[in-house]
Amino acid sequence: MNLSGALDWIIDQYQVSTDNRSGITNDPNRLHDEEYIVRLIKQVITVSLETVKIVKGLPDLGLPKD
């Protein structure tokens, strides 16, 4: 999953939704912690950037390039 995919996943998952069958509402928002989603996005970006650094630092294995 790339950064765009990770951010798309967060946006998709962190929406208020109601199950049609049960009528149960899922609200992932944390009213007591209004900056939670901002911190989560920062963490996802940091992990993605660090992963790119690690992958670029790996030695070439001599495998064919796509």
CHARMM-style PDB file with segment names, atoms N, HN, CA, C and O in Angstrom:
ATOM      1  N   MET     1       0.853  -1.171   0.000  1.00  0.00      PROA
ATOM      2  CA  MET     1       0.000   0.000   0.000  1.00  0.00      PROA
ATOM      3  C   MET     1       0.899   1.234   0.000  1.00  0.00      PROA
ATOM      4  O   MET     1       1.805   1.338   0.826  1.00  0.00      PROA
ATOM      5  N   ASN     2       0.657   2.161  -0.912  1.00  0.00      PROA
ATOM      6  HN  ASN     2      -0.079   2.076  -1.583  1.00  0.00      PROA
ATOM      7  CA  ASN     2       1.439   3.388  -0.950  1.00  0.00      PROA
ATOM      8  C   ASN     2       0.782   4.457  -0.083  1.00  0.00      PROA
ATOM      9  O   ASN     2      -0.268   4.223   0.515  1.00  0.00      PROA
ATOM     10  N   LEU     3       1.403   5.625  -0.017  1.00  0.00      PROA
ATOM     11  HN  LEU     3       2.256   5.816  -0.503  1.00  0.00      PROA
ATOM     12  CA  LEU     3       0.884   6.694   0.837  1.00  0.00      PROA
ATOM     13  C   LEU     3      -0.527   7.082   0.447  1.00  0.00      PROA
ATOM     14  O   LEU     3      -1.388   7.258   1.309  1.00  0.00      PROA
ATOM     15  N   SER     4      -0.769   7.214  -0.841  1.00  0.00      PROA
ATOM     16  HN  SER     4      -0.070   7.071  -1.541  1.00  0.00      PROA
ATOM     17  CA  SER     4      -2.112   7.584  -1.301  1.00  0.00      PROA
ATOM     18  C   SER     4      -3.132   6.532  -0.877  1.00  0.00      PROA
ATOM     19  O   SER     4      -4.226   6.873  -0.426  1.00  0.00      PROA
ATOM     20  N   GLY     5      -2.780   5.266  -1.019  1.00  0.00      PROA
ATOM     21  HN  GLY     5      -1.891   4.989  -1.385  1.00  0.00      PROA
ATOM     22  CA  GLY     5      -3.682   4.186  -0.615  1.00  0.00      PROA
ATOM     23  C   GLY     5      -3.941   4.196   0.878  1.00  0.00      PROA
ATOM     24  O   GLY     5      -5.060   3.942   1.322  1.00  0.00      PROA
ATOM     25  N   ALA     6      -2.900   4.491   1.658  1.00  0.00      PROA
ATOM     26  HN  ALA     6      -1.990   4.698   1.297  1.00  0.00      PROA
ATOM     27  CA  ALA     6      -3.052   4.542   3.111  1.00  0.00      PROA
ATOM     28  C   ALA     6      -3.970   5.691   3.515  1.00  0.00      PROA
ATOM     29  O   ALA     6      -4.829   5.528   4.381  1.00  0.00      PROA
ATOM     30  N   LEU     7      -3.789   6.844   2.893  1.00  0.00      PROA
ATOM     31  HN  LEU     7      -3.090   6.977   2.190  1.00  0.00      PROA
ATOM     32  CA  LEU     7      -4.645   7.986   3.219  1.00  0.00      PROA
ATOM     33  C   LEU     7      -6.080   7.739   2.760  1.00  0.00      PROA
ATOM     34  O   LEU     7      -7.027   8.118   3.449  1.00  0.00      PROA
ATOM     35  N   ASP     8      -6.243   7.112   1.610  1.00  0.00      PROA
ATOM     36  HN  ASP     8      -5.473   6.805   1.050  1.00  0.00      PROA
ATOM     37  CA  ASP     8      -7.591   6.754   1.137  1.00  0.00      PROA
ATOM     38  C   ASP     8      -8.270   5.817   2.135  1.00  0.00      PROA
ATOM     39  O   ASP     8      -9.463   5.955   2.408  1.00  0.00      PROA
ATOM     40  N   TRP     9      -7.510   4.866   2.678  1.00  0.00      PROA
ATOM     41  HN  TRP     9      -6.541   4.754   2.456  1.00  0.00      PROA
ATOM     42  CA  TRP     9      -8.061   3.924   3.645  1.00  0.00      PROA
ATOM     43  C   TRP     9      -8.537   4.662   4.898  1.00  0.00      PROA
ATOM     44  O   TRP     9      -9.623   4.390   5.410  1.00  0.00      PROA
ATOM     45  N   ILE    10      -7.712   5.603   5.390  1.00  0.00      PROA
ATOM     46  HN  ILE    10      -6.830   5.824   4.974  1.00  0.00      PROA
ATOM     47  CA  ILE    10      -8.097   6.360   6.583  1.00  0.00      PROA
ATOM     48  C   ILE    10      -9.387   7.126   6.319  1.00  0.00      PROA
ATOM     49  O   ILE    10     -10.311   7.099   7.133  1.00  0.00      PROA
ATOM     50  N   ILE    11      -9.445   7.801   5.193  1.00  0.00      PROA
ATOM     51  HN  ILE    11      -8.694   7.823   4.532  1.00  0.00      PROA
ATOM     52  CA  ILE    11     -10.646   8.581   4.866  1.00  0.00      PROA
ATOM     53  C   ILE    11     -11.859   7.668   4.773  1.00  0.00      PROA
ATOM     54  O   ILE    11     -12.940   8.019   5.246  1.00  0.00      PROA
ATOM     55  N   ASP    12     -11.687   6.507   4.168  1.00  0.00      PROA
ATOM     56  HN  ASP    12     -10.808   6.223   3.784  1.00  0.00      PROA
ATOM     57  CA  ASP    12     -12.793   5.561   4.018  1.00  0.00      PROA
ATOM     58  C   ASP    12     -13.260   5.021   5.369  1.00  0.00      PROA
ATOM     59  O   ASP    12     -14.461   4.909   5.614  1.00  0.00      PROA
ATOM     60  N   GLN    13     -12.319   4.690   6.236  1.00  0.00      PROA
ATOM     61  HN  GLN    13     -11.343   4.781   6.037  1.00  0.00      PROA
ATOM     62  CA  GLN    13     -12.652   4.069   7.518  1.00  0.00      PROA
ATOM     63  C   GLN    13     -13.170   5.060   8.546  1.00  0.00      PROA
ATOM     64  O   GLN    13     -13.984   4.701   9.397  1.00  0.00      PROA
ATOM     65  N   TYR    14     -12.711   6.296   8.479  1.00  0.00      PROA
ATOM     66  HN  TYR    14     -12.049   6.587   7.788  1.00  0.00      PROA
ATOM     67  CA  TYR    14     -13.057   7.268   9.502  1.00  0.00      PROA
ATOM     68  C   TYR    14     -14.212   8.158   9.063  1.00  0.00      PROA
ATOM     69  O   TYR    14     -14.110   9.385   9.057  1.00  0.00      PROA
ATOM     70  N   GLN    15     -15.298   7.515   8.702  1.00  0.00      PROA
ATOM     71  HN  GLN    15     -15.380   6.518   8.708  1.00  0.00      PROA
ATOM     72  CA  GLN    15     -16.537   8.201   8.366  1.00  0.00      PROA
ATOM     73  C   GLN    15     -17.651   7.614   9.224  1.00  0.00      PROA
ATOM     74  O   GLN    15     -17.641   6.431   9.565  1.00  0.00      PROA
ATOM     75  N   VAL    16     -18.600   8.459   9.562  1.00  0.00      PROA
ATOM     76  HN  VAL    16     -18.608   9.420   9.285  1.00  0.00      PROA
ATOM     77  CA  VAL    16     -19.765   7.978  10.296  1.00  0.00      PROA
ATOM     78  C   VAL    16     -20.605   7.156   9.328  1.00  0.00      PROA
ATOM     79  O   VAL    16     -20.903   7.602   8.220  1.00  0.00      PROA
ATOM     80  N   SER    17     -20.989   5.942   9.753  1.00  0.00      PROA
ATOM     81  HN  SER    17     -20.747   5.579  10.653  1.00  0.00      PROA
ATOM     82  CA  SER    17     -21.811   5.083   8.896  1.00  0.00      PROA
ATOM     83  C   SER    17     -22.848   4.364   9.752  1.00  0.00      PROA
ATOM     84  O   SER    17     -22.654   4.141  10.947  1.00  0.00      PROA
ATOM     85  N   THR    18     -23.944   4.010   9.108  1.00  0.00      PROA
ATOM     86  HN  THR    18     -24.101   4.191   8.137  1.00  0.00      PROA
ATOM     87  CA  THR    18     -25.007   3.277   9.788  1.00  0.00      PROA
ATOM     88  C   THR    18     -25.283   1.998   9.027  1.00  0.00      PROA
ATOM     89  O   THR    18     -25.515   2.027   7.818  1.00  0.00      PROA
ATOM     90  N   ASP    19     -25.260   0.873   9.729  1.00  0.00      PROA
ATOM     91  HN  ASP    19     -25.072   0.849  10.711  1.00  0.00      PROA
ATOM     92  CA  ASP    19     -25.552  -0.420   9.128  1.00  0.00      PROA
ATOM     93  C   ASP    19     -27.036  -0.473   8.785  1.00  0.00      PROA
ATOM     94  O   ASP    19     -27.884  -0.229   9.643  1.00  0.00      PROA
ATOM     95  N   ASN    20     -27.349  -0.793   7.522  1.00  0.00      PROA
ATOM     96  HN  ASN    20     -26.660  -0.991   6.825  1.00  0.00      PROA
ATOM     97  CA  ASN    20     -28.745  -0.816   7.077  1.00  0.00      PROA
ATOM     98  C   ASN    20     -29.585  -1.860   7.801  1.00  0.00      PROA
ATOM     99  O   ASN    20     -30.750  -1.620   8.117  1.00  0.00      PROA
ATOM    100  N   ARG    21     -28.988  -3.021   8.062  1.00  0.00      PROA
ATOM    101  HN  ARG    21     -28.041  -3.216   7.806  1.00  0.00      PROA
ATOM    102  CA  ARG    21     -29.738  -4.114   8.698  1.00  0.00      PROA
ATOM    103  C   ARG    21     -30.019  -3.866  10.165  1.00  0.00      PROA
ATOM    104  O   ARG    21     -31.153  -4.005  10.623  1.00  0.00      PROA
ATOM    105  N   SER    22     -28.980  -3.498  10.898  1.00  0.00      PROA
ATOM    106  HN  SER    22     -28.059  -3.385  10.526  1.00  0.00      PROA
ATOM    107  CA  SER    22     -29.143  -3.376  12.355  1.00  0.00      PROA
ATOM    108  C   SER    22     -29.508  -1.964  12.802  1.00  0.00      PROA
ATOM    109  O   SER    22     -30.061  -1.771  13.885  1.00  0.00      PROA
ATOM    110  N   GLY    23     -29.195  -0.980  11.962  1.00  0.00      PROA
ATOM    111  HN  GLY    23     -28.746  -1.137  11.082  1.00  0.00      PROA
ATOM    112  CA  GLY    23     -29.439   0.405  12.352  1.00  0.00      PROA
ATOM    113  C   GLY    23     -28.377   0.960  13.289  1.00  0.00      PROA
ATOM    114  O   GLY    23     -28.508   2.082  13.779  1.00  0.00      PROA
ATOM    115  N   ILE    24     -27.304   0.170  13.549  1.00  0.00      PROA
ATOM    116  HN  ILE    24     -27.198  -0.741  13.151  1.00  0.00      PROA
ATOM    117  CA  ILE    24     -26.236   0.601  14.445  1.00  0.00      PROA
ATOM    118  C   ILE    24     -25.360   1.615  13.723  1.00  0.00      PROA
ATOM    119  O   ILE    24     -24.931   1.391  12.591  1.00  0.00      PROA
ATOM    120  N   THR    25     -25.102   2.730  14.393  1.00  0.00      PROA
ATOM    121  HN  THR    25     -25.451   2.912  15.312  1.00  0.00      PROA
ATOM    122  CA  THR    25     -24.253   3.779  13.832  1.00  0.00      PROA
ATOM    123  C   THR    25     -22.836   3.614  14.358  1.00  0.00      PROA
ATOM    124  O   THR    25     -22.617   3.456  15.559  1.00  0.00      PROA
ATOM    125  N   ASN    26     -21.880   3.654  13.438  1.00  0.00      PROA
ATOM    126  HN  ASN    26     -22.058   3.782  12.463  1.00  0.00      PROA
ATOM    127  CA  ASN    26     -20.468   3.589  13.783  1.00  0.00      PROA
ATOM    128  C   ASN    26     -19.888   4.989  13.592  1.00  0.00      PROA
ATOM    129  O   ASN    26     -19.841   5.506  12.476  1.00  0.00      PROA
ATOM    130  N   ASP    27     -19.453   5.589  14.685  1.00  0.00      PROA
ATOM    131  HN  ASP    27     -19.491   5.169  15.592  1.00  0.00      PROA
ATOM    132  CA  ASP    27     -18.862   6.925  14.629  1.00  0.00      PROA
ATOM    133  C   ASP    27     -17.455   6.846  15.204  1.00  0.00      PROA
ATOM    134  O   ASP    27     -17.287   6.846  16.423  1.00  0.00      PROA
ATOM    135  N   PRO    28     -16.434   6.777  14.338  1.00  0.00      PROA
ATOM    136  CA  PRO    28     -15.057   6.634  14.807  1.00  0.00      PROA
ATOM    137  C   PRO    28     -14.459   7.931  15.345  1.00  0.00      PROA
ATOM    138  O   PRO    28     -13.335   7.935  15.845  1.00  0.00      PROA
ATOM    139  N   ASN    29     -15.196   9.019  15.246  1.00  0.00      PROA
ATOM    140  HN  ASN    29     -16.109   9.015  14.840  1.00  0.00      PROA
ATOM    141  CA  ASN    29     -14.681  10.290  15.750  1.00  0.00      PROA
ATOM    142  C   ASN    29     -14.562  10.250  17.264  1.00  0.00      PROA
ATOM    143  O   ASN    29     -15.386   9.653  17.956  1.00  0.00      PROA
ATOM    144  N   ARG    30     -13.536  10.887  17.750  1.00  0.00      PROA
ATOM    145  HN  ARG    30     -12.866  11.372  17.188  1.00  0.00      PROA
ATOM    146  CA  ARG    30     -13.290  10.932  19.194  1.00  0.00      PROA
ATOM    147  C   ARG    30     -13.539  12.356  19.664  1.00  0.00      PROA
ATOM    148  O   ARG    30     -12.654  13.209  19.603  1.00  0.00      PROA
ATOM    149  N   LEU    31     -14.735  12.594  20.126  1.00  0.00      PROA
ATOM    150  HN  LEU    31     -15.454  11.901  20.176  1.00  0.00      PROA
ATOM    151  CA  LEU    31     -15.121  13.950  20.506  1.00  0.00      PROA
ATOM    152  C   LEU    31     -14.262  14.502  21.634  1.00  0.00      PROA
ATOM    153  O   LEU    31     -14.087  15.715  21.740  1.00  0.00      PROA
ATOM    154  N   HSD    32     -13.723  13.626  22.477  1.00  0.00      PROA
ATOM    155  HN  HSD    32     -13.865  12.640  22.390  1.00  0.00      PROA
ATOM    156  CA  HSD    32     -12.857  14.056  23.582  1.00  0.00      PROA
ATOM    157  C   HSD    32     -11.426  14.338  23.113  1.00  0.00      PROA
ATOM    158  O   HSD    32     -10.625  14.894  23.866  1.00  0.00      PROA
ATOM    159  N   ASP    33     -11.102  13.954  21.866  1.00  0.00      PROA
ATOM    160  HN  ASP    33     -11.753  13.502  21.255  1.00  0.00      PROA
ATOM    161  CA  ASP    33      -9.754  14.137  21.307  1.00  0.00      PROA
ATOM    162  C   ASP    33      -9.893  14.592  19.862  1.00  0.00      PROA
ATOM    163  O   ASP    33      -9.773  13.795  18.932  1.00  0.00      PROA
ATOM    164  N   GLU    34     -10.148  15.878  19.688  1.00  0.00      PROA
ATOM    165  HN  GLU    34     -10.245  16.525  20.444  1.00  0.00      PROA
ATOM    166  CA  GLU    34     -10.467  16.414  18.367  1.00  0.00      PROA
ATOM    167  C   GLU    34      -9.304  16.356  17.377  1.00  0.00      PROA
ATOM    168  O   GLU    34      -9.533  16.434  16.170  1.00  0.00      PROA
ATOM    169  N   GLU    35      -8.079  16.223  17.847  1.00  0.00      PROA
ATOM    170  HN  GLU    35      -7.893  16.160  18.828  1.00  0.00      PROA
ATOM    171  CA  GLU    35      -6.930  16.205  16.944  1.00  0.00      PROA
ATOM    172  C   GLU    35      -6.445  14.791  16.635  1.00  0.00      PROA
ATOM    173  O   GLU    35      -5.384  14.621  16.034  1.00  0.00      PROA
ATOM    174  N   TYR    36      -7.199  13.787  17.035  1.00  0.00      PROA
ATOM    175  HN  TYR    36      -8.060  13.926  17.524  1.00  0.00      PROA
ATOM    176  CA  TYR    36      -6.802  12.397  16.819  1.00  0.00      PROA
ATOM    177  C   TYR    36      -6.551  12.104  15.348  1.00  0.00      PROA
ATOM    178  O   TYR    36      -5.513  11.536  15.008  1.00  0.00      PROA
ATOM    179  N   ILE    37      -7.468  12.476  14.472  1.00  0.00      PROA
ATOM    180  HN  ILE    37      -8.311  12.938  14.749  1.00  0.00      PROA
ATOM    181  CA  ILE    37      -7.337  12.138  13.052  1.00  0.00      PROA
ATOM    182  C   ILE    37      -6.117  12.831  12.438  1.00  0.00      PROA
ATOM    183  O   ILE    37      -5.452  12.269  11.569  1.00  0.00      PROA
ATOM    184  N   VAL    38      -5.828  14.045  12.891  1.00  0.00      PROA
ATOM    185  HN  VAL    38      -6.368  14.502  13.598  1.00  0.00      PROA
ATOM    186  CA  VAL    38      -4.649  14.764  12.384  1.00  0.00      PROA
ATOM    187  C   VAL    38      -3.376  14.022  12.795  1.00  0.00      PROA
ATOM    188  O   VAL    38      -2.463  13.858  11.986  1.00  0.00      PROA
ATOM    189  N   ARG    39      -3.318  13.575  14.050  1.00  0.00      PROA
ATOM    190  HN  ARG    39      -4.060  13.709  14.707  1.00  0.00      PROA
ATOM    191  CA  ARG    39      -2.149  12.803  14.506  1.00  0.00      PROA
ATOM    192  C   ARG    39      -2.027  11.490  13.744  1.00  0.00      PROA
ATOM    193  O   ARG    39      -0.925  11.076  13.386  1.00  0.00      PROA
ATOM    194  N   LEU    40      -3.171  10.827  13.493  1.00  0.00      PROA
ATOM    195  HN  LEU    40      -4.066  11.164  13.784  1.00  0.00      PROA
ATOM    196  CA  LEU    40      -3.148   9.569  12.763  1.00  0.00      PROA
ATOM    197  C   LEU    40      -2.593   9.765  11.355  1.00  0.00      PROA
ATOM    198  O   LEU    40      -1.772   8.972  10.895  1.00  0.00      PROA
ATOM    199  N   ILE    41      -3.031  10.806  10.677  1.00  0.00      PROA
ATOM    200  HN  ILE    41      -3.698  11.450  11.050  1.00  0.00      PROA
ATOM    201  CA  ILE    41      -2.538  11.084   9.321  1.00  0.00      PROA
ATOM    202  C   ILE    41      -1.043  11.386   9.361  1.00  0.00      PROA
ATOM    203  O   ILE    41      -0.300  10.914   8.500  1.00  0.00      PROA
ATOM    204  N   LYS    42      -0.590  12.159  10.339  1.00  0.00      PROA
ATOM    205  HN  LYS    42      -1.193  12.542  11.039  1.00  0.00      PROA
ATOM    206  CA  LYS    42       0.850  12.438  10.483  1.00  0.00      PROA
ATOM    207  C   LYS    42       1.633  11.141  10.668  1.00  0.00      PROA
ATOM    208  O   LYS    42       2.702  10.966  10.083  1.00  0.00      PROA
ATOM    209  N   GLN    43       1.098  10.234  11.484  1.00  0.00      PROA
ATOM    210  HN  GLN    43       0.230  10.377  11.959  1.00  0.00      PROA
ATOM    211  CA  GLN    43       1.787   8.966  11.732  1.00  0.00      PROA
ATOM    212  C   GLN    43       1.865   8.125  10.466  1.00  0.00      PROA
ATOM    213  O   GLN    43       2.896   7.509  10.197  1.00  0.00      PROA
ATOM    214  N   VAL    44       0.794   8.092   9.690  1.00  0.00      PROA
ATOM    215  HN  VAL    44      -0.043   8.593   9.909  1.00  0.00      PROA
ATOM    216  CA  VAL    44       0.785   7.322   8.442  1.00  0.00      PROA
ATOM    217  C   VAL    44       1.802   7.902   7.464  1.00  0.00      PROA
ATOM    218  O   VAL    44       2.519   7.152   6.802  1.00  0.00      PROA
ATOM    219  N   ILE    45       1.872   9.213   7.369  1.00  0.00      PROA
ATOM    220  HN  ILE    45       1.290   9.823   7.907  1.00  0.00      PROA
ATOM    221  CA  ILE    45       2.844   9.853   6.480  1.00  0.00      PROA
ATOM    222  C   ILE    45       4.259   9.539   6.934  1.00  0.00      PROA
ATOM    223  O   ILE    45       5.121   9.226   6.112  1.00  0.00      PROA
ATOM    224  N   THR    46       4.507   9.619   8.241  1.00  0.00      PROA
ATOM    225  HN  THR    46       3.807   9.873   8.909  1.00  0.00      PROA
ATOM    226  CA  THR    46       5.845   9.326   8.770  1.00  0.00      PROA
ATOM    227  C   THR    46       6.253   7.890   8.476  1.00  0.00      PROA
ATOM    228  O   THR    46       7.376   7.644   8.036  1.00  0.00      PROA
ATOM    229  N   VAL    47       5.361   6.947   8.713  1.00  0.00      PROA
ATOM    230  HN  VAL    47       4.448   7.147   9.070  1.00  0.00      PROA
ATOM    231  CA  VAL    47       5.672   5.534   8.450  1.00  0.00      PROA
ATOM    232  C   VAL    47       5.951   5.327   6.960  1.00  0.00      PROA
ATOM    233  O   VAL    47       6.874   4.597   6.597  1.00  0.00      PROA
ATOM    234  N   SER    48       5.165   5.959   6.105  1.00  0.00      PROA
ATOM    235  HN  SER    48       4.415   6.552   6.400  1.00  0.00      PROA
ATOM    236  CA  SER    48       5.371   5.815   4.657  1.00  0.00      PROA
ATOM    237  C   SER    48       6.726   6.368   4.235  1.00  0.00      PROA
ATOM    238  O   SER    48       7.439   5.729   3.462  1.00  0.00      PROA
ATOM    239  N   LEU    49       7.089   7.543   4.731  1.00  0.00      PROA
ATOM    240  HN  LEU    49       6.510   8.062   5.359  1.00  0.00      PROA
ATOM    241  CA  LEU    49       8.376   8.138   4.364  1.00  0.00      PROA
ATOM    242  C   LEU    49       9.545   7.313   4.889  1.00  0.00      PROA
ATOM    243  O   LEU    49      10.535   7.125   4.181  1.00  0.00      PROA
ATOM    244  N   GLU    50       9.444   6.824   6.112  1.00  0.00      PROA
ATOM    245  HN  GLU    50       8.640   6.977   6.687  1.00  0.00      PROA
ATOM    246  CA  GLU    50      10.506   5.986   6.676  1.00  0.00      PROA
ATOM    247  C   GLU    50      10.633   4.670   5.906  1.00  0.00      PROA
ATOM    248  O   GLU    50      11.742   4.174   5.709  1.00  0.00      PROA
ATOM    249  N   THR    51       9.523   4.112   5.479  1.00  0.00      PROA
ATOM    250  HN  THR    51       8.622   4.515   5.639  1.00  0.00      PROA
ATOM    251  CA  THR    51       9.553   2.873   4.692  1.00  0.00      PROA
ATOM    252  C   THR    51      10.278   3.099   3.371  1.00  0.00      PROA
ATOM    253  O   THR    51      11.070   2.257   2.947  1.00  0.00      PROA
ATOM    254  N   VAL    52      10.015   4.226   2.719  1.00  0.00      PROA
ATOM    255  HN  VAL    52       9.372   4.910   3.063  1.00  0.00      PROA
ATOM    256  CA  VAL    52      10.703   4.550   1.463  1.00  0.00      PROA
ATOM    257  C   VAL    52      12.205   4.646   1.701  1.00  0.00      PROA
ATOM    258  O   VAL    52      12.992   4.126   0.909  1.00  0.00      PROA
ATOM    259  N   LYS    53      12.615   5.316   2.797  1.00  0.00      PROA
ATOM    260  HN  LYS    53      11.976   5.738   3.440  1.00  0.00      PROA
ATOM    261  CA  LYS    53      14.049   5.418   3.113  1.00  0.00      PROA
ATOM    262  C   LYS    53      14.673   4.033   3.300  1.00  0.00      PROA
ATOM    263  O   LYS    53      15.750   3.758   2.772  1.00  0.00      PROA
ATOM    264  N   ILE    54      13.997   3.173   4.047  1.00  0.00      PROA
ATOM    265  HN  ILE    54      13.122   3.397   4.476  1.00  0.00      PROA
ATOM    266  CA  ILE    54      14.519   1.829   4.305  1.00  0.00      PROA
ATOM    267  C   ILE    54      14.641   1.041   3.018  1.00  0.00      PROA
ATOM    268  O   ILE    54      15.669   0.408   2.779  1.00  0.00      PROA
ATOM    269  N   VAL    55      13.618   1.066   2.190  1.00  0.00      PROA
ATOM    270  HN  VAL    55      12.783   1.580   2.384  1.00  0.00      PROA
ATOM    271  CA  VAL    55      13.622   0.304   0.934  1.00  0.00      PROA
ATOM    272  C   VAL    55      14.724   0.811   0.015  1.00  0.00      PROA
ATOM    273  O   VAL    55      15.411   0.014  -0.624  1.00  0.00      PROA
ATOM    274  N   LYS    56      14.903   2.132  -0.059  1.00  0.00      PROA
ATOM    275  HN  LYS    56      14.346   2.779   0.460  1.00  0.00      PROA
ATOM    276  CA  LYS    56      15.969   2.687  -0.919  1.00  0.00      PROA
ATOM    277  C   LYS    56      17.353   2.285  -0.410  1.00  0.00      PROA
ATOM    278  O   LYS    56      18.298   2.205  -1.195  1.00  0.00      PROA
ATOM    279  N   GLY    57      17.481   2.033   0.882  1.00  0.00      PROA
ATOM    280  HN  GLY    57      16.713   2.098   1.519  1.00  0.00      PROA
ATOM    281  CA  GLY    57      18.762   1.667   1.462  1.00  0.00      PROA
ATOM    282  C   GLY    57      19.082   0.170   1.353  1.00  0.00      PROA
ATOM    283  O   GLY    57      20.194  -0.243   1.683  1.00  0.00      PROA
ATOM    284  N   LEU    58      18.144  -0.632   0.903  1.00  0.00      PROA
ATOM    285  HN  LEU    58      17.241  -0.297   0.635  1.00  0.00      PROA
ATOM    286  CA  LEU    58      18.380  -2.067   0.782  1.00  0.00      PROA
ATOM    287  C   LEU    58      19.330  -2.360  -0.388  1.00  0.00      PROA
ATOM    288  O   LEU    58      19.301  -1.657  -1.399  1.00  0.00      PROA
ATOM    289  N   PRO    59      20.146  -3.362  -0.260  1.00  0.00      PROA
ATOM    290  CA  PRO    59      21.061  -3.697  -1.360  1.00  0.00      PROA
ATOM    291  C   PRO    59      20.297  -4.289  -2.540  1.00  0.00      PROA
ATOM    292  O   PRO    59      19.235  -4.891  -2.381  1.00  0.00      PROA
ATOM    293  N   ASP    60      20.869  -4.099  -3.727  1.00  0.00      PROA
ATOM    294  HN  ASP    60      21.732  -3.610  -3.856  1.00  0.00      PROA
ATOM    295  CA  ASP    60      20.270  -4.677  -4.934  1.00  0.00      PROA
ATOM    296  C   ASP    60      20.433  -6.192  -4.890  1.00  0.00      PROA
ATOM    297  O   ASP    60      21.531  -6.695  -4.650  1.00  0.00      PROA
ATOM    298  N   LEU    61      19.353  -6.912  -5.120  1.00  0.00      PROA
ATOM    299  HN  LEU    61      18.462  -6.503  -5.316  1.00  0.00      PROA
ATOM    300  CA  LEU    61      19.391  -8.373  -5.072  1.00  0.00      PROA
ATOM    301  C   LEU    61      19.650  -9.001  -6.438  1.00  0.00      PROA
ATOM    302  O   LEU    61      19.708 -10.224  -6.568  1.00  0.00      PROA
ATOM    303  N   GLY    62      19.804  -8.159  -7.446  1.00  0.00      PROA
ATOM    304  HN  GLY    62      19.757  -7.166  -7.340  1.00  0.00      PROA
ATOM    305  CA  GLY    62      20.066  -8.679  -8.779  1.00  0.00      PROA
ATOM    306  C   GLY    62      18.852  -9.265  -9.466  1.00  0.00      PROA
ATOM    307  O   GLY    62      18.987  -9.996 -10.447  1.00  0.00      PROA
ATOM    308  N   LEU    63      17.681  -8.958  -8.970  1.00  0.00      PROA
ATOM    309  HN  LEU    63      17.572  -8.364  -8.173  1.00  0.00      PROA
ATOM    310  CA  LEU    63      16.449  -9.472  -9.575  1.00  0.00      PROA
ATOM    311  C   LEU    63      16.087  -8.616 -10.782  1.00  0.00      PROA
ATOM    312  O   LEU    63      16.426  -7.434 -10.839  1.00  0.00      PROA
ATOM    313  N   PRO    64      15.396  -9.218 -11.744  1.00  0.00      PROA
ATOM    314  CA  PRO    64      14.996  -8.437 -12.930  1.00  0.00      PROA
ATOM    315  C   PRO    64      14.056  -7.292 -12.534  1.00  0.00      PROA
ATOM    316  O   PRO    64      13.196  -7.445 -11.666  1.00  0.00      PROA
ATOM    317  N   LYS    65      14.237  -6.162 -13.180  1.00  0.00      PROA
ATOM    318  HN  LYS    65      14.935  -6.037 -13.886  1.00  0.00      PROA
ATOM    319  CA  LYS    65      13.388  -4.997 -12.928  1.00  0.00      PROA
ATOM    320  C   LYS    65      12.131  -5.109 -13.791  1.00  0.00      PROA
ATOM    321  O   LYS    65      12.180  -5.637 -14.902  1.00  0.00      PROA
ATOM    322  N   ASP    66      11.020  -4.617 -13.282  1.00  0.00      PROA
ATOM    323  HN  ASP    66      10.980  -4.189 -12.379  1.00  0.00      PROA
ATOM    324  CA  ASP    66       9.777  -4.628 -14.065  1.00  0.00      PROA
ATOM    325  C   ASP    66       9.786  -3.594 -15.138  1.00  0.00      PROA
ATOM    326  OT1 ASP    66       8.815  -3.472 -15.886  1.00  0.00      PROA
TER     327      ASP     66
END
